[in-house]
Amino acid sequence: MSFARPITTRLTRLLNIQTPIVCAAMAVPGINDMAAAVTESGGFGFLGTAFDDVPTLKSTMRTLRERLKTPAGSPVPAGVGFVGWVLDSAPNAEERIVAVLEERPVAVWLAFGDHLERYARIVQEYDAKHGRKTFIFTIINTVAEALRAANEWKVDALIVQGIEAGGHGGAHTPPLFELLPAVIEALPNGPLLVAAGGIATGPQIAALLTLGADGVALGTRFLFTPECAWPPVKKQMLLDADLNSTVRGMAFDEVMTFLGWPKGVNGRAIRNKIVDDVEEGASMEERIKRFKESEQKGEKDRVVVWAGIGAGLTNEIKPTSEVVRLLHEDAVQALQVIVSVIA
């Protein structure tokens, strides 16, 4: 897709894209199709690998290469996300990363681990050995993390993630519109800044670009698409959500026994009986039991639906390509309003 009025930022120039819209790396069914569609639409898509083994990683990348019609040997115009704590617990972490790098993604996304610098170094050393450049993006939830990632790890882009974000993030991070200016002040000449958390509309994108972001990363917004392979019950819960429907905490991870997250990280999802069970004072053993029984019965009262606050700003399912187009066009219109105010 080409835009009559592309938006140009440091991010679009770095990635050779037409709109500063990034599909966040998410461990959800259909993310590969979503990521490819975002790239095809002029933005940049990230795959989420989660627990994928080496053969799956390579197969996924080769399928993506074919879909995006990228010649053999050329960089694939998409990225691959890695969860740090999953790599920390894997005996073949370096092998997984190298397997992906061999397929030549343009970028990698690192998040949520106590040793992310190790994985950034693996990418950098591989690139130095092979005469390549893979752009490294990493999530930060505090100014201290931003300084460390920029000055010590030498990453190319910081994904500045506010408390509004769906899925996992900092439990005590500030809202995006406070965190982003603080990072900009701390790193006036630092890496690219990609804003994330609760973003669902074009005017929000325009506001963040005006604030100093080089681009935006959206996760929840792309779940409202046919490319997302979530079951109808989860999509309906997204459609029914309002601005007060989500809540942060460890309750969802606890009942799924998905507990490797670093200290200070938790998840935002749509509130349901999983949270009610916590507030009732049920033990973790009892909460897990209720969750599993509900899952076996096919009930929806304890279905986990990761989502950001921005879910309350969307009420329809549209193709990913259409979402990108509308977000871009609405952002352009909002930017024109900003210009008219000072003209």
C-alpha positions as CSV (number, residue, x, y, z in Angstrom):
1,M,0.0,0.0,0.0
2,S,1.2,3.5,-0.8
3,F,-0.1,6.6,0.9
4,A,-0.9,9.9,-0.9
5,R,0.5,11.6,2.2
6,P,3.2,9.5,3.9
7,I,4.4,10.4,7.3
8,T,8.2,10.7,7.6
9,T,10.1,10.3,10.8
10,R,13.4,8.8,11.9
11,L,11.7,5.5,12.3
12,T,10.2,5.5,8.7
13,R,13.6,6.4,7.3
14,L,15.4,3.7,9.3
15,L,13.0,0.9,8.3
16,N,12.1,2.3,4.8
17,I,8.4,2.4,5.6
18,Q,5.7,4.9,4.7
19,T,3.9,5.2,8.1
20,P,5.4,5.1,11.6
21,I,3.0,2.3,12.7
22,V,4.4,-0.9,14.2
23,C,2.6,-4.1,15.0
24,A,3.8,-5.1,18.4
25,A,5.4,-8.5,18.9
26,M,2.6,-10.5,20.6
27,A,2.3,-14.2,21.5
28,V,-1.2,-14.5,20.1
29,P,-2.6,-16.8,17.3
30,G,-2.5,-15.0,14.0
31,I,0.3,-12.6,14.8
32,N,2.2,-13.8,11.7
33,D,-0.6,-12.8,9.4
34,M,-1.1,-9.5,11.3
35,A,2.6,-8.6,11.1
36,A,2.8,-9.4,7.4
37,A,-0.3,-7.4,6.7
38,V,1.0,-4.4,8.6
39,T,4.3,-4.5,6.6
40,E,2.3,-4.9,3.3
41,S,0.3,-1.9,4.3
42,G,3.3,0.4,4.7
43,G,4.0,-0.1,8.3
44,F,6.3,-2.6,10.1
45,G,5.2,-5.9,11.6
46,F,6.8,-7.9,14.4
47,L,6.3,-11.6,14.9
48,G,6.0,-12.9,18.5
49,T,8.0,-16.1,19.0
50,A,7.3,-17.0,22.7
51,F,8.2,-20.7,23.1
52,D,8.8,-21.5,19.4
53,D,11.6,-24.0,18.8
54,V,14.4,-23.6,16.2
55,P,12.7,-25.4,13.3
56,T,9.4,-23.5,13.9
57,L,11.3,-20.2,14.0
58,K,13.0,-20.9,10.7
59,S,9.9,-22.2,9.0
60,T,7.9,-19.1,10.2
61,M,10.5,-16.8,8.8
62,R,10.7,-18.6,5.4
63,T,6.9,-18.5,5.1
64,L,7.0,-14.7,5.9
65,R,9.7,-14.2,3.3
66,E,7.5,-15.9,0.7
67,R,4.4,-13.9,1.6
68,L,6.3,-10.6,1.5
69,K,7.9,-11.7,-1.8
70,T,11.4,-11.0,-0.5
71,P,14.1,-12.5,-2.7
72,A,16.4,-15.0,-1.1
73,G,19.4,-13.4,0.6
74,S,17.6,-10.0,1.1
75,P,16.5,-8.8,4.5
76,V,12.9,-9.6,5.3
77,P,11.0,-6.3,6.0
78,A,9.6,-7.5,9.4
79,G,10.9,-8.2,12.8
80,V,10.9,-11.0,15.4
81,G,10.2,-10.6,19.1
82,F,11.9,-12.5,21.9
83,V,10.8,-12.7,25.6
84,G,13.9,-12.4,27.7
85,W,12.8,-14.7,30.6
86,V,11.9,-17.5,28.2
87,L,15.3,-17.2,26.6
88,D,16.8,-17.1,30.1
89,S,15.3,-20.5,30.9
90,A,16.1,-22.1,27.5
91,P,19.3,-24.2,27.1
92,N,19.6,-23.0,23.5
93,A,18.9,-19.3,23.7
94,E,21.7,-18.3,21.5
95,E,20.8,-21.0,18.9
96,R,17.2,-19.6,18.8
97,I,18.4,-16.1,18.2
98,V,21.0,-17.1,15.6
99,A,18.4,-19.3,13.8
100,V,16.3,-16.2,13.3
101,L,19.2,-14.0,12.3
102,E,20.1,-16.5,9.6
103,E,16.8,-15.8,8.0
104,R,17.6,-12.0,7.9
105,P,14.8,-10.1,9.6
106,V,15.3,-6.4,9.5
107,A,14.8,-6.1,13.3
108,V,14.5,-7.9,16.6
109,W,12.4,-7.0,19.6
110,L,13.6,-7.8,23.1
111,A,11.5,-7.6,26.2
112,F,11.0,-8.7,29.8
113,G,14.2,-10.4,31.0
114,D,17.0,-9.9,33.5
115,H,19.7,-10.4,30.8
116,L,18.5,-8.6,27.7
117,E,21.9,-7.1,27.3
118,R,23.2,-10.6,26.6
119,Y,20.8,-11.1,23.8
120,A,21.5,-7.7,22.3
121,R,25.2,-8.6,22.3
122,I,24.5,-11.9,20.5
123,V,22.7,-9.9,17.8
124,Q,25.5,-7.3,17.5
125,E,28.3,-9.9,17.5
126,Y,26.5,-12.0,14.8
127,D,26.0,-8.9,12.7
128,A,29.7,-7.9,13.1
129,K,30.8,-11.3,12.0
130,H,28.5,-11.4,8.9
131,G,28.7,-7.8,7.9
132,R,25.0,-7.0,8.5
133,K,22.9,-4.7,10.6
134,T,19.8,-6.0,12.5
135,F,18.0,-3.2,14.3
136,I,17.4,-3.9,17.9
137,F,14.2,-2.7,19.6
138,T,13.7,-3.1,23.3
139,I,10.8,-2.3,25.7
140,I,11.5,0.1,28.5
141,N,9.1,1.0,31.3
142,T,11.3,3.5,33.2
143,V,13.8,6.2,32.5
144,A,16.5,4.2,34.2
145,E,15.8,1.3,31.8
146,A,15.9,3.7,28.9
147,L,19.3,5.0,29.9
148,R,20.7,1.5,30.4
149,A,19.4,0.2,27.1
150,A,20.7,3.3,25.2
151,N,24.0,3.8,26.8
152,E,25.1,0.3,27.8
153,W,23.4,-2.0,25.3
154,K,23.5,0.4,22.4
155,V,20.1,-0.6,21.0
156,D,18.6,1.2,18.0
157,A,15.1,1.9,19.3
158,L,13.3,2.1,22.6
159,I,9.7,1.0,22.9
160,V,8.5,3.4,25.5
161,Q,5.6,1.4,27.1
162,G,3.1,3.1,29.4
163,I,1.0,1.6,32.1
164,E,-2.0,1.6,29.6
165,A,-0.5,-1.2,27.6
166,G,-2.2,-4.6,27.3
167,G,-0.4,-7.8,27.9
168,H,2.7,-7.6,29.9
169,G,4.6,-4.5,31.1
170,G,5.8,-2.6,34.1
171,A,3.5,-2.9,37.1
172,H,4.3,0.6,38.3
173,T,5.3,2.4,35.1
174,P,3.9,5.9,34.5
175,P,1.2,6.6,31.9
176,L,2.7,7.0,28.4
177,F,2.1,10.7,28.1
178,E,4.3,11.2,31.2
179,L,6.9,8.5,30.5
180,L,7.7,9.6,26.9
181,P,8.6,13.2,27.8
182,A,10.7,12.0,30.7
183,V,12.7,9.6,28.4
184,I,13.1,12.4,25.7
185,E,14.5,14.7,28.4
186,A,16.9,12.1,29.6
187,L,18.0,11.1,26.1
188,P,17.8,14.1,23.9
189,N,20.1,12.6,21.3
190,G,19.3,8.9,22.0
191,P,17.9,6.0,20.1
192,L,14.6,6.1,18.2
193,L,11.5,6.3,20.5
194,V,8.5,4.1,19.7
195,A,5.5,4.9,21.9
196,A,3.3,2.1,23.1
197,G,0.4,1.7,25.5
198,G,-3.4,2.3,24.9
199,I,-3.0,3.6,21.4
200,A,-6.0,3.0,19.2
201,T,-6.7,6.1,17.1
202,G,-5.0,8.3,14.5
203,P,-5.3,11.5,16.6
204,Q,-3.4,9.6,19.4
205,I,-0.7,8.8,17.0
206,A,-0.5,12.4,15.9
207,A,-0.3,13.6,19.5
208,L,2.6,11.2,20.3
209,L,4.5,12.2,17.2
210,T,4.0,15.9,18.2
211,L,5.3,15.0,21.7
212,G,8.5,13.6,20.2
213,A,7.9,9.9,19.4
214,D,9.4,8.6,16.1
215,G,6.6,6.0,15.8
216,V,4.0,4.0,17.6
217,A,3.6,0.3,18.4
218,L,0.1,-1.1,18.6
219,G,-0.9,-4.5,19.9
220,T,-4.5,-4.5,21.1
221,R,-5.8,-2.5,18.1
222,F,-4.7,-5.3,15.8
223,L,-6.6,-7.9,17.7
224,F,-9.8,-6.4,16.3
225,T,-9.0,-8.0,12.9
226,P,-9.9,-11.2,11.0
227,E,-6.1,-12.0,10.9
228,C,-6.2,-12.4,14.7
229,A,-7.0,-16.1,15.2
230,W,-8.5,-15.7,18.6
231,P,-11.9,-17.5,19.1
232,P,-15.1,-15.6,18.7
233,V,-15.7,-15.5,22.4
234,K,-12.5,-13.5,23.0
235,K,-13.2,-11.2,20.1
236,Q,-16.6,-10.5,21.5
237,M,-15.1,-9.7,24.9
238,L,-12.9,-7.2,23.1
239,L,-15.8,-5.6,21.3
240,D,-17.8,-5.4,24.5
241,A,-14.9,-3.7,26.4
242,D,-15.1,-0.1,27.5
243,L,-12.4,2.2,29.0
244,N,-12.9,0.6,32.4
245,S,-12.9,-3.0,31.4
246,T,-9.2,-3.9,31.8
247,V,-7.1,-4.4,34.9
248,R,-3.4,-5.1,35.7
249,G,-2.1,-7.8,38.0
250,M,-0.7,-11.3,38.2
251,A,-4.0,-13.0,38.6
252,F,-4.2,-14.1,35.0
253,D,-0.7,-15.5,34.9
254,E,-1.1,-17.2,38.2
255,V,-4.1,-19.3,37.1
256,M,-2.3,-20.2,33.9
257,T,0.9,-21.0,35.9
258,F,2.8,-18.7,33.6
259,L,5.1,-17.3,36.2
260,G,8.5,-16.6,34.8
261,W,8.1,-12.8,34.5
262,P,10.8,-10.6,36.0
263,K,10.1,-8.7,39.3
264,G,7.9,-5.7,38.6
265,V,6.3,-7.0,35.5
266,N,2.6,-8.0,35.3
267,G,-0.2,-8.1,32.8
268,R,-3.3,-6.2,31.7
269,A,-6.3,-8.1,30.6
270,I,-10.1,-7.8,30.5
271,R,-11.5,-8.1,34.0
272,N,-13.6,-11.2,34.8
273,K,-14.1,-13.8,37.5
274,I,-10.4,-14.5,37.6
275,V,-10.0,-11.2,39.4
276,D,-13.2,-11.7,41.4
277,D,-11.6,-14.9,42.8
278,V,-8.6,-13.0,44.0
279,E,-10.7,-10.3,45.7
280,E,-12.8,-13.0,47.3
281,G,-9.7,-14.3,49.0
282,A,-9.6,-17.7,47.3
283,S,-6.2,-19.5,47.5
284,M,-4.1,-19.8,44.4
285,E,-4.8,-23.5,44.4
286,E,-8.5,-22.9,44.4
287,R,-8.2,-20.2,41.8
288,I,-6.3,-22.5,39.5
289,K,-8.8,-25.2,40.0
290,R,-11.7,-22.9,39.1
291,F,-9.9,-21.7,36.0
292,K,-9.2,-25.2,34.7
293,E,-12.8,-26.3,35.4
294,S,-14.2,-23.3,33.6
295,E,-11.8,-23.9,30.7
296,Q,-12.9,-27.6,30.5
297,K,-16.6,-26.6,30.5
298,G,-16.0,-24.0,27.7
299,E,-17.3,-21.2,30.0
300,K,-16.3,-17.6,29.2
301,D,-16.3,-16.2,32.8
302,R,-12.6,-17.0,33.2
303,V,-11.3,-16.6,29.7
304,V,-8.0,-14.7,29.6
305,V,-8.1,-11.8,27.1
306,W,-5.0,-9.7,27.1
307,A,-5.9,-6.1,26.2
308,G,-4.9,-2.5,26.8
309,I,-7.0,0.4,27.8
310,G,-7.4,1.3,24.2
311,A,-9.7,-1.7,23.6
312,G,-12.5,0.6,24.8
313,L,-11.9,2.9,21.8
314,T,-12.6,0.2,19.2
315,N,-16.0,-1.5,18.5
316,E,-15.6,-3.3,15.2
317,I,-13.6,-5.9,13.4
318,K,-11.7,-4.7,10.2
319,P,-8.9,-6.2,8.1
320,T,-5.4,-5.2,9.3
321,S,-4.7,-3.4,6.1
322,E,-7.8,-1.3,6.6
323,V,-6.8,-0.5,10.2
324,V,-3.4,0.7,9.1
325,R,-4.9,2.9,6.4
326,L,-7.5,4.5,8.6
327,L,-5.0,5.1,11.5
328,H,-2.5,6.7,9.0
329,E,-5.2,8.9,7.4
330,D,-6.6,10.0,10.7
331,A,-3.2,10.8,12.0
332,V,-2.4,12.9,8.9
333,Q,-5.7,14.8,9.4
334,A,-4.9,15.4,13.1
335,L,-1.4,16.6,12.2
336,Q,-2.9,19.1,9.7
337,V,-5.1,20.5,12.4
338,I,-2.0,21.0,14.6
339,V,-0.3,22.8,11.8
340,S,-3.3,25.0,11.1
341,V,-3.3,26.1,14.8
342,I,0.1,27.7,14.5
343,A,-0.2,28.9,10.9
